[in-house]
């Protein structure tokens, strides 16, 4: 879908990186290594996105860090398009039927804005595990990506919170503060 609208594969990778999880920030060389692109290609696209106001940059010493400009009028739309492109909107839609989901978040590559083909989903609450297995198989067919689900109750989540690195995660559902 995005490939037909945006011809630059590098630009698509950058949009995924910064607009899936707006907390992501990165610098030129790190992006080139992570995305498997030349620093020149990354620099050109970063400059274009920054000039358009979609990205903002800050300088820390000799390093220039980039992140999504959440104040830009197109930010909510781009965030939504990226989530739809990756199928995360479909994952959010099925959470209502899973039981009492208190918290759902994505960790791993997708939380970092990388489309690896495997979505790591953590669900916290009183959840029907049999239903999850059934619905995950359907969702995988629709979004053409593998979904790995970890189901935790509130106590398990509190114990594993640090190991899950939930502060680096992409929260897609939050009913109550845990």
Order of alpha helices (4+ residues) and beta strands (2+ residues): alpha-alpha-beta-alpha-alpha-beta-beta-alpha-alpha-beta-beta-alpha-beta-alpha-beta
